[in-house]
Every structure is written in structure tokens, then in C-alpha cells.
Amino acid sequence: MVADLDTGAILGACDPHLRRRPASVQKLLLADTALPKLNPSQVVVATAADLKLPRVTSAVGMVVGGHYPVSTLWYGLLLESGNDAANALARVAGGSGGVPATIAAMNAEAHRLGADDTHAVTPSGLDAADQFTSAYDLALIARADFARPDFVRYDTALRFQWPAQPPRDPHGFQIQNENKLLTEYPGALGGKTGFTDQARHTYVGAAQRGGRRLVVTVMGAEIVPARAEKQGEALLNWGFGLPATASVGHLVTADEAARLHNPPSASGSHRPARVRVAPAGAGAFLDTRTPQVILGVVLLVLAVAGMSLMWRLRRGR
């Protein structure tokens, strides 16, 4: 999907509500959920549970017993895609409820945004049964993230000095941003990369040009013909090449999502089906009422069948 971060206009999409594994772009939902809850100067003591990860995984390099400010963990999460940092942030943000409470909060935040294709099971995006999102939902989540100056500050840092934790790590080390868009694409605003065996390559990237800010979301990509971020660059170029008024729909706002989730229940009224992409300039959601939609489909099928029969009869003559 390619969408405008400011207006919410959708410029183009391919199967935007197809549910797939998110991989590490899930961390964008964690950031949107936990950034408002955590004091950046709060010091977190790493636990063994934070570091309980698959043998082959993305980790920033926390050590058990290490002391890390929350702000440091955000850099570890967004630059290095540290799953250990994700666990620690989710544990602390969840308070007495720990990681499960943060997972529940992430799902509640997705629902609030209207990201109803999304269901989180892990804070990091590591593959899990019943965990999924969509290209549309990722655009909604990214839009919420990029509206936060603290997220932008963490997400756009090119490098960060990871603090020493003596005696096991007496010197610390430098981490670098894995999102190549920041150094290879003019006007880049940031984003997030992701990969797991089940998700394959996922990507969210944003850039600005000519007074416009666009976001691109890519799911289920392979590195052929190009890496996911390169595919994202091509889509951004395509989006910036369109007129500023171009639109095939729009991303819902939280207020619009609330109306969709809680439609009027006046006596005798039909409840509209849930439609999350409204026509550009409509000012309201598509009111697709089930009986009318079914009738329309039936009439369309009959019309096509009739045309096919007439063509066959003529060909027979």
C-alpha cells in the first residue's frame, strides 16, 4: 500500500487486507502502544525472561542484570530490531501484568486505530500462531507512529552507542540503523524492516517530497527482484509521481473507526457492513447493506451469463 501520512489518502494498494505474519514491523505497534506509557529516563534491569529468545534471532545484545534507560531500549528496538529490547519494553510497559498486559494493550490500540486485520501475540513480531496484520493496518499504525516526535527521533537515528555493562560488557558497542532508506533515499523519514521464515520480508518506509509525506507498506516480499526496502523505494517514487489529489480511498481515523465499531442501532435500521476504505471525498463510509450487495452480485452474474449466451448463439450462426 502507498498512502499519504498527512491526509490519509490511499494512492494504491494490492490486496491491502490480506492477513500475513508481520515479522519485526510488529515493533511499530509496540512503539505506538508503549511510548506514551513509559518515562524515557526510567532504568530497566534486564531479566533472563527478556533474553529468552530463539537461538537464531535478532537481538541488540542486552545482558541479564544490565541497567538500561527506556530511551536506550527504544534505540535498540528500532535501529537494531532487538527482540530482547522488545521483551523488556513490553514487560515494563505492562506493569504488574507484564508482557501479556502489553500484548492486550497492543491489540486494543490496533482496534482503536481501526486496524482490525491485526492480532498481536508477541511484542517483537516473532512468528506465532494467530498473529497477523495487513498492509492496510501497517499504514494506519505507521501514521500513528510518525505523528509522535519521540518516535521519529528514535527511528531516524543512524547510529547509537550501546552502553557498557561491566564486567560482562566493559566497553559497550555501536549499533546502526538497519533501515537503508534513511541513507539511500532523498527525503527519507524512517520506517522498519522485518523478516521471519513465515512472514518473509516485510517493510514499512516513509519519505517526504514536495510538501507531501508518503508511507509504503510491503508484506510477503522476497529479495528478488530487489530487497523489500528497494521495492518500497520504487513504490514511493510511483506515489510521488502522482498528482497530489490522487486517491482511491483513505485511511480511517480513530474517530471513524469508533463509528464503524459502534454503529447506530436505531429501530428498523440496517447495520452497515464494515468497510475501512472510504471513497475519496465522500465524507462518510460506504453503506454496503448486505441484501442490496447480494442482489447486485446476482444481477451482475445474470447479466454476464446472458451476454455470454448471446455471444455463443451468434458464433453458432
GUNU-58107 format. One record per residue: residue number from 0; z, y, x of N, C-alpha, C in turn. Coordinates in steps of 0.02 Angstrom, whole numbers, plus 50000, padded with zeros to 5 digits. Atoms other than C-alpha are relative to their C-alpha. Layout:
<lovexs>
  num   n.c3   n.c2   n.c1  ca.c3  ca.c2  ca.c1   c.c3   c.c2   c.c1
  NUM      Z      Y      X      Z      Y      X      Z      Y      X
...
</lovexs>
This chain:
<lovexs>
  num   n.c3   n.c2   n.c1  ca.c3  ca.c2  ca.c1   c.c3   c.c2   c.c1
    0  50000  49940  50042  50000  50000  50000  50000  50062  50044
    1  49998  49934  49969  49967  50180  50052  50022  50049  49947
    2  49973  49954  50049  50068  50314  49964  50022  50065  50033
    3  49978  49935  49977  50120  50496  49981  50076  50003  49996
    4  49927  49999  49999  50302  50513  50035  50029  50057  49957
    5  49973  49942  50035  50322  50683  49951  49985  49999  49926
    6  50018  49999  50070  50226  50670  49788  50010  49933  49965
    7  49996  50067  50029  50243  50483  49764  49934  49972  49978
    8  50066  50024  50021  50056  50468  49731  49981  49938  50040
    9  50026  50061  49968  49985  50295  49769  49926  50010  50011
   10  50071  49990  49983  49819  50309  49860  49961  49935  49995
   11  50035  50064  50004  49778  50125  49864  50048  49943  50012
   12  49956  50057  49992  49854  49952  49858  49961  49936  49988
   13  50028  50067  50012  49811  49767  49862  50057  49954  49982
   14  49947  50045  50024  49922  49652  49758  50069  50028  50017
   15  49940  49966  49977  50066  49775  49776  50066  49969  49978
   16  49938  50031  50025  50192  49672  49677  50007  49926  50019
   17  49994  50069  49975  50162  49506  49766  50065  49995  50040
   18  49936  50009  49966  50333  49445  49821  49993  49956  50062
   19  50004  50036  49937  50347  49392  50002  50065  50010  50038
   20  49942  49991  49957  50481  49371  50135  49992  50067  50037
   21  50005  49933  49970  50524  49541  50210  50002  50002  50076
   22  49984  49996  49929  50574  49497  50389  50041  50064  50013
   23  49954  49946  49980  50653  49646  50480  49989  50066  49964
   24  50005  49939  50039  50584  49780  50365  50055  50002  49947
   25  49941  50001  50043  50732  49724  50259  50053  50049  50024
   26  49951  49955  49972  50835  49832  50376  49994  50071  49972
   27  50008  49935  50032  50762  49985  50289  50043  50004  49937
   28  49956  50000  50059  50854  49934  50130  50073  50002  50021
   29  49932  49996  49975  51013  49906  50230  50017  50072  50019
   30  49987  49931  49980  50996  50081  50303  50008  50045  49939
   31  49995  49959  50060  50965  50160  50133  50066  49989  49964
   32  49938  50018  50036  51118  50070  50063  50062  50021  50039
   33  49938  49992  49962  51243  50088  50205  50007  50067  50035
   34  49994  49935  49966  51202  50256  50287  50047  50048  49963
   35  49954  49953  50034  51292  50356  50150  50073  49978  50002
   36  49933  50027  50004  51445  50243  50162  50038  50004  50066
   37  49968  50009  49935  51480  50243  50349  50004  50065  50039
   38  49990  49944  49954  51551  50376  50464  49968  49983  50067
   39  50034  50018  49938  51437  50380  50617  50047  49995  50061
   40  49954  50004  49943  51588  50404  50733  50050  49942  49994
   41  49955  50057  50007  51683  50254  50664  49984  49947  50052
   42  50010  50051  49948  51708  50123  50800  50006  49931  49969
   43  50002  50068  50026  51664  49944  50757  50013  49951  50057
   44  49986  50053  49951  51736  49796  50852  49960  49939  49981
   45  50044  50056  50015  51608  49657  50862  50039  49935  49994
   46  49968  50064  50011  51660  49487  50797  49951  49943  50015
   47  50043  50058  49989  51595  49312  50826  49952  49990  49942
   48  50044  50008  50058  51526  49312  50649  49940  50047  50004
   49  50056  49953  49992  51419  49465  50690  49946  49969  50044
   50  50047  50028  49952  51338  49367  50830  49978  49930  49983
   51  50020  50066  50021  51315  49206  50733  49929  50004  49973
   52  50071  49991  50016  51125  49203  50733  49961  49938  50021
   53  50042  50055  49976  50984  49077  50752  49988  50006  50076
   54  50007  50002  49927  50950  49025  50931  49944  50046  50024
   55  50055  49955  49984  50785  49118  50934  49999  50055  49947
   56  49995  49946  50048  50809  49286  50853  49999  50067  50036
   57  49999  49933  49972  50806  49473  50879  50072  50027  50000
   58  49931  49974  49994  50973  49541  50944  50001  50055  50051
   59  49997  49944  49954  51019  49702  51029  50043  49985  50061
   60  49958  50019  49943  51150  49620  51141  50072  50020  49994
   61  49929  49987  50009  51321  49652  51065  50040  49942  50030
   62  49955  50052  49974  51468  49558  51141  50062  49998  49956
   63  49939  50008  50040  51618  49489  51048  50056  50041  50030
   64  49947  49957  49976  51760  49613  51062  49976  50068  50023
   65  50028  49936  49979  51643  49754  51110  50013  50054  49948
   66  49986  49943  50044  51676  49927  51038  49937  50043  49995
   67  50063  49965  50011  51526  50014  50961  50007  50051  49943
   68  50002  49952  50055  51516  50176  50862  49946  49981  49950
   69  50050  50015  50051  51422  50158  50698  49932  50030  50018
   70  50063  49969  49981  51291  50280  50762  49962  49958  50052
   71  50031  50044  49951  51258  50164  50909  49969  49940  49967
   72  50026  50059  50035  51235  50017  50792  49936  50017  49962
   73  50062  49981  50034  51104  50114  50694  49941  50001  50048
   74  50054  50002  49950  51003  50137  50853  49982  49927  50016
   75  50013  50070  49986  51022  49952  50889  49962  49966  49944
   76  50033  50030  50058  50964  49910  50714  49927  50022  49996
   77  50066  49973  50014  50812  50024  50703  49954  50000  50060
   78  50043  50001  49941  50750  50029  50883  49986  49928  50023
   79  50005  50067  49971  50784  49851  50942  49997  49946  49946
   80  50000  50047  50056  50789  49770  50768  50054  49948  50009
   81  49946  50046  49986  50956  49693  50813  50030  49969  49937
   82  49969  50034  50056  51011  49562  50688  50076  49998  50007
   83  49928  49995  49990  51184  49568  50767  50026  50067  49975
   84  49980  49935  50025  51192  49754  50729  49997  50002  49924
   85  50005  50004  50073  51135  49718  50550  50062  49967  49971
   86  49940  50035  50025  51278  49595  50526  50062  50044  50005
   87  49941  49958  49990  51407  49716  50598  50001  50058  49951
   88  50004  49944  50047  51347  49863  50493  50014  49977  49929
   89  49990  50025  50068  51343  49758  50335  50073  49980  49989
   90  49930  50020  50006  51517  49689  50369  50045  50060  49989
   91  49957  49941  50005  51595  49860  50393  49986  50039  49936
   92  50018  49963  50060  51499  49943  50251  50027  49966  49937
   93  49976  50037  50058  51559  49806  50133  50075  50004  49990
   94  49928  49994  50006  51742  49847  50164  50033  49932  49996
   95  49964  50063  50007  51858  49708  50107  49954  49944  49976
   96  50047  50050  50023  51708  49620  50030  49952  49976  50053
   97  50042  50021  49943  51618  49610  50197  49926  49999  49984
   98  50073  50004  50006  51435  49561  50210  49978  49986  49928
   99  50023  50012  50069  51423  49488  50033  50002  50063  49956
  100  49997  49939  50039  51478  49655  49960  49942  50046  50016
  101  50057  49958  49981  51343  49746  50058  49935  49971  49973
  102  50059  50031  50030  51212  49620  50002  49995  50019  49926
  103  50000  49982  50071  51263  49653  49822  49982  50074  49992
  104  50016  49928  50003  51254  49841  49855  49926  50012  50015
  105  50071  49993  49985  51080  49821  49931  49958  49983  49939
  106  50037  50019  50060  51019  49732  49775  50008  50052  49945
  107  49988  49947  50050  51099  49865  49665  49959  50062  50017
  108  50039  49942  49980  51014  50002  49767  49926  49989  49987
  109  50070  50016  50015  50846  49915  49753  49986  50009  49925
  110  50007  49994  50073  50870  49906  49564  50000  50075  49980
  111  49997  49929  50016  50917  50091  49558  49935  50035  50016
  112  50062  49969  49979  50759  50138  49651  49940  49978  49957
  113  50056  50029  50037  50651  50032  49535  49964  49947  50041
  114  50030  50052  49957  50616  49905  49674  50019  49932  49972
  115  49978  50060  50036  50628  49760  49553  49965  49936  50024
  116  50027  50060  49968  50522  49642  49659  50045  49977  50056
  117  49959  50011  49941  50662  49644  49788  50063  49962  49983
  118  49935  50033  50004  50806  49523  49809  50022  49984  50071
  119  49974  50009  49932  50909  49528  49970  50050  49943  50001
  120  49952  50054  49988  51005  49378  50036  50034  50010  50067
  121  49972  49984  49934  51032  49432  50217  49991  50074  50014
  122  50008  49929  49985  51059  49608  50284  49944  50014  50050
  123  50047  49990  49945  50938  49581  50428  49928  49986  49982
  124  50068  50021  50017  50788  49505  50341  49982  49931  50027
  125  50013  50068  49980  50804  49334  50422  49984  49958  49938
  126  50023  50039  50057  50717  49207  50310  50057  49966  49964
  127  49950  50033  50042  50822  49143  50166  49968  49985  49933
  128  50025  50017  50066  50786  49057  50001  50015  50057  49951
  129  49993  49949  50052  50761  49179  49857  50005  50071  50028
  130  50002  49932  49972  50742  49328  49974  49927  50023  50002
  131  50069  49977  50002  50587  49432  49943  49998  50074  49985
  132  50014  49931  50019  50513  49604  49920  49925  50006  49992
  133  50072  49990  50009  50341  49680  49892  49978  50063  50036
  134  50026  49940  49968  50227  49811  49968  50019  50062  49961
  135  49981  49943  50043  50265  49925  49820  50073  50018  50012
  136  49928  49987  49991  50454  49906  49840  50015  50029  50068
  137  49988  49973  49933  50446  49939  50026  49982  50074  50003
  138  50018  49929  50001  50359  50104  49991  50055  50041  49965
  139  49944  49967  50034  50499  50150  49869  50059  50008  50047
  140  49942  49999  49954  50633  50105  49997  49988  50047  50058
  141  50016  49955  49945  50544  50195  50138  50004  50073  49978
  142  49996  49931  50025  50530  50351  50030  50072  50024  49998
  143  49929  49981  50002  50718  50350  50005  50027  50010  50071
  144  49977  49994  49931  50749  50324  50192  49976  50065  50032
  145  50028  49942  49965  50633  50461  50251  50023  50066  49969
  146  49970  49940  50028  50721  50584  50136  50067  50016  50033
  147  49935  49990  49967  50877  50565  50246  49990  50022  50072
  148  50007  49978  49930  50883  50668  50408  50033  49953  50050
  149  49967  50045  49952  51006  50545  50487  49957  49938  50013
  150  50045  50057  49989  50886  50400  50459  49943  50019  50047
  151  50056  49978  49959  50742  50498  50535  50023  50009  50072
  152  49975  49989  49932  50850  50544  50686  50007  49933  50037
  153  49992  50066  49968  50894  50362  50722  49932  49966  50009
  154  50061  50039  50001  50724  50291  50678  49947  50025  50048
  155  50053  49972  49958  50620  50408  50785  50018  50005  50073
  156  49982  49999  49929  50718  50395  50947  49957  49950  50038
  157  50043  50044  49961  50605  50322  51080  50040  49951  50042
  158  49957  50043  49959  50748  50251  51184  50072  50020  49991
  159  49929  49986  50008  50936  50240  51186  50038  49959  50053
  160  49960  50034  49951  51065  50195  51318  50056  49961  49966
  161  49949  50042  50031  51167  50048  51254  50063  50002  50042
  162  49939  49989  49961  51349  50072  51304  50025  49937  50035
  163  49970  50055  49962  51434  49965  51436  50060  49971  49962
  164  49943  50034  50030  51563  49837  51378  50033  49956  50054
  165  49970  50039  49946  51662  49786  51533  50054  49954  49973
  166  50032  50021  49938  51694  49661  51600  49934  49963  49991
  167  50060  50040  50009  51552  49561  51520  49937  50040  50011
  168  50059  49958  49992  51430  49706  51521  50023  50066  50032
  169  49970  49942  49967  51490  49831  51652  49956  50062  50004
  170  50045  49943  49990  51337  49944  51654  49963  50022  49937
  171  50041  49983  50057  51253  49941  51485  49926  49993  50017
  172  50072  50008  49989  51064  49946  51468  49962  50045  49952
  173  50041  49957  50042  50922  50043  51391  49961  49958  49949
  174  50042  50032  50050  50839  49993  51228  49945  50049  49982
  175  50058  49959  50016  50670  50056  51171  49975  49985  49930
  176  50025  50007  50068  50590  50083  51002  49940  49952  49999
  177  50054  50049  50004  50481  49935  50954  49940  50024  49958
  178  50053  49975  50043  50376  50039  50834  49951  50041  50042
  179  50049  49968  49957  50222  50082  50938  49965  50059  49967
  180  50031  49944  50035  50162  50202  50804  50024  50067  50028
  181  49970  49938  49977  50280  50333  50875  49968  50028  50062
  182  50029  49977  49937  50192  50340  51042  49924  49996  50000
  183  50072  50011  49999  50015  50292  50993  49962  50034  49944
  184  50033  49971  50058  49980  50384  50830  50021  50073  49992
  185  49982  49929  50009  49973  50575  50816  50031  50013  49931
  186  49967  49984  50063  50094  50638  50685  50045  49946  49974
  187  49958  50055  50023  50194  50477  50676  50070  50024  49983
  188  49933  49982  50023  50359  50492  50581  50050  49944  50010
  189  49954  50056  49990  50432  50319  50610  49981  49942  49955
  190  50012  50059  50041  50448  50155  50518  50038  49940  50027
  191  49965  50061  49979  50496  49975  50553  49951  49942  50005
  192  50039  50061  49992  50416  49816  50618  50041  49940  49977
  193  49965  50060  50019  50458  49640  50564  49959  49938  50013
  194  50034  50064  49993  50416  49458  50598  50049  49943  49992
  195  49967  50066  50002  50479  49286  50548  49945  49950  49987
  196  50050  50052  50012  50390  49120  50532  49975  50001  49928
  197  50020  50001  50070  50390  49130  50343  49968  50066  49978
  198  50027  49935  50021  50357  49316  50323  49936  50017  50037
  199  50051  49979  49954  50232  49326  50465  50014  50073  50020
  200  49988  49931  49977  50207  49508  50518  50005  50047  49940
  201  49991  49948  50051  50274  49646  50406  50006  50067  50035
  202  49999  49935  49967  50263  49831  50439  50005  50056  49949
  203  49996  49937  50037  50313  50000  50368  49992  50056  50050
  204  50010  49944  49954  50249  50158  50451  49985  50063  49960
  205  50012  49936  50033  50240  50342  50406  49974  50051  50051
  206  50028  49948  49957  50145  50490  50477  49984  50062  49958
  207  50017  49938  50034  50104  50670  50436  49937  50031  50032
  208  50062  49967  49976  49940  50765  50449  49978  50049  49946
  209  50026  49951  50046  49876  50923  50369  50047  50015  49942
  210  49952  49985  50051  50036  50953  50274  50016  49943  49953
  211  49987  50059  50042  50038  50777  50199  50040  49949  50040
  212  49963  50054  49969  50160  50636  50235  49985  49936  49962
  213  50019  50063  50031  50095  50461  50202  50041  49942  50028
  214  49966  50061  49979  50180  50291  50210  49953  49942  49986
  215  50039  50061  50009  50093  50124  50233  50047  49940  50005
  216  49960  50062  49998  50169  49953  50197  49952  49941  50005
  217  50042  50058  49988  50094  49790  50259  50044  49938  50000
  218  49962  50062  50003  50154  49614  50220  49954  49940  50014
  219  50037  50061  49989  50099  49440  50273  49942  50007  50047
  220  50056  49987  49954  49989  49505  50414  50001  49952  50059
  221  50006  50036  49937  49927  49413  50567  49977  50050  50053
  222  50018  49954  49946  49887  49488  50737  49924  50004  50010
  223  50073  49997  49999  49701  49458  50708  49977  50029  49934
  224  50036  49970  49945  49601  49568  50695  50040  50050  50042
  225  49959  49952  49962  49742  49682  50753  50073  49991  49979
  226  49929  50002  50017  49932  49694  50757  50013  50037  49935
  227  49984  49970  50065  50016  49745  50595  50002  50076  50004
  228  49996  49928  49995  50051  49920  50658  49931  50032  50009
  229  50069  49975  49994  49867  49940  50706  49965  49998  49933
  230  50028  50002  50067  49818  49885  50533  50029  50058  49959
  231  49969  49943  50033  49942  50015  50470  49967  50065  50020
  232  50033  49939  49977  49859  50148  50577  49933  50009  49965
  233  50065  49996  50033  49689  50106  50502  50008  50022  49928
  234  49988  49981  50069  49761  50121  50327  50022  50073  49994
  235  49981  49930  50000  49842  50287  50369  49939  50045  50010
  236  50061  49961  49990  49676  50352  50435  49959  50004  49935
  237  50036  50002  50063  49595  50297  50273  50033  50047  49949
  238  49964  49958  50048  49730  50384  50170  49992  50074  50015
  239  50008  49929  49982  49720  50547  50266  49929  50024  49989
  240  50069  49981  50012  49532  50544  50240  49984  50014  49927
  241  50011  49988  50071  49552  50553  50052  50022  50071  49981
  242  49977  49934  50023  49571  50717  49956  50074  49998  49983
  243  49928  49996  50013  49750  50775  49932  50017  49982  49928
  244  49987  50015  50070  49731  50749  49745  49986  49927  49982
  245  50017  50070  50015  49676  50567  49760  50062  49961  49979
  246  49943  50040  50024  49787  50446  49664  49976  49946  49952
  247  50012  50053  50048  49780  50280  49572  50064  49983  49961
  248  49936  50012  50032  49961  50289  49513  50054  50036  50039
  249  49947  49969  49961  50131  50342  49576  50061  49955  50005
  250  49937  50034  49990  50294  50275  49643  50051  50029  49951
  251  49951  49975  50048  50431  50286  49514  50057  50034  50037
  252  49938  49970  49975  50580  50398  49543  50058  49960  49972
  253  49941  50035  50024  50757  50336  49517  50012  50015  49926
  254  49991  49982  50071  50764  50431  49351  49952  49961  49956
  255  50050  50037  50039  50604  50350  49291  50019  49926  49998
  256  49979  50070  49999  50669  50179  49346  50057  49988  49951
  257  49944  50008  50047  50828  50207  49246  49975  49998  49929
  258  50027  50002  50068  50725  50242  49090  49964  49935  49987
  259  50032  50065  50008  50624  50085  49120  50051  49944  49990
  260  49949  50052  50005  50781  49982  49141  50040  50005  49935
  261  49961  49989  50061  50863  50059  48986  49958  50037  49948
  262  50044  49966  50047  50725  50097  48860  50036  50014  49934
  263  49970  49986  50066  50766  50174  48689  50000  49938  49956
  264  49995  50059  50043  50824  50043  48564  50003  50020  49927
  265  50001  49977  50069  50787  50137  48403  49977  49945  49954
  266  50017  50052  50048  50774  50028  48250  49926  50001  49984
  267  50070  50006  50017  50598  49964  48222  49953  50017  50056
  268  50045  49982  49945  50531  50023  48389  49985  49939  50043
  269  50018  50054  49953  50439  49909  48509  50025  50018  50069
  270  49978  49988  49931  50510  49890  48683  49940  49994  50046
  271  50058  50004  49956  50375  49931  48811  50012  49952  50058
  272  49995  50044  49942  50338  49807  48947  50012  50042  50062
  273  49983  49963  49939  50399  49856  49121  49937  50011  50041
  274  50057  49981  49959  50261  49948  49214  50025  50052  50050
  275  49970  49955  49951  50309  50030  49378  49950  50046  50033
  276  50049  49954  49973  50146  50114  49424  49968  50037  49942
  277  50026  49961  50056  50106  50254  49302  49935  50033  50021
  278  50063  49966  49984  49933  50335  49291  50013  50070  50025
  279  49990  49933  49971  49916  50493  49393  49994  50053  49947
  280  50002  49944  50045  49957  50648  49294  50019  49984  49928
  281  49984  50019  50069  50011  50550  49139  50065  50031  49977
  282  49936  49971  50018  50188  50617  49144  50045  49951  49964
  283  49960  50051  50033  50250  50456  49064  49974  49932  50021
  284  50021  50067  49980  50241  50270  49091  49952  49970  49949
  285  50045  50036  50045  50108  50158  49018  50042  49963  49948
  286  49963  50033  50053  50171  50098  48850  49961  49938  49978
  287  50038  50061  50013  50099  49922  48856  50041  49955  49954
  288  49963  50039  50049  50160  49839  48698  49967  49932  49994
  289  50026  50068  49993  50141  49651  48701  49947  49981  49949
  290  50051  50021  50048  50047  49621  48536  49932  50033  50013
  291  50062  49964  49989  49917  49754  48574  49965  49974  50063
  292  50030  50026  49938  49891  49688  48751  49968  49933  49988
  293  50027  50066  50015  49866  49511  48687  49935  50006  49960
  294  50059  49990  50041  49743  49569  48555  49942  50027  50042
  295  50053  49972  49958  49647  49671  48683  49969  49947  50045
  296  50025  50053  49957  49633  49522  48800  49956  49952  49961
  297  50039  50045  50042  49572  49410  48658  49932  50029  49984
  298  50063  49967  50016  49440  49537  48606  49954  50003  50060
  299  50040  49997  49939  49383  49556  48786  49969  49933  50015
  300  50026  50068  49987  49365  49368  48808  49944  49983  49952
  301  50052  50014  50050  49267  49353  48646  49936  50039  50014
  302  50059  49959  49985  49152  49496  48697  49961  49971  50059
  303  50033  50030  49941  49116  49417  48867  49966  49935  49981
  304  50029  50063  50021  49087  49248  48786  49936  50011  49960
  305  50059  49985  50040  48965  49325  48661  49942  50023  50042
  306  50054  49977  49956  48867  49413  48797  49971  49942  50039
  307  50023  50058  49963  48858  49251  48896  49955  49957  49958
  308  50040  50042  50045  48792  49156  48745  49932  50032  49987
  309  50064  49966  50012  48659  49287  48710  49954  49994  50061
  310  50041  50005  49939  48601  49282  48891  49969  49930  50007
  311  50024  50069  49995  48586  49092  48886  49944  49987  49949
  312  50052  50010  50050  48487  49096  48723  49935  50032  50021
  313  50061  49966  49978  48365  49223  48793  49966  49962  50057
  314  50028  50036  49943  48346  49124  48953  49966  49936  49976
  315  50029  50061  50027  48312  48967  48849  49931  50012  49970
  316  50065  49982  50028  48169  49054  48758  49949  50012  50055
</lovexs>
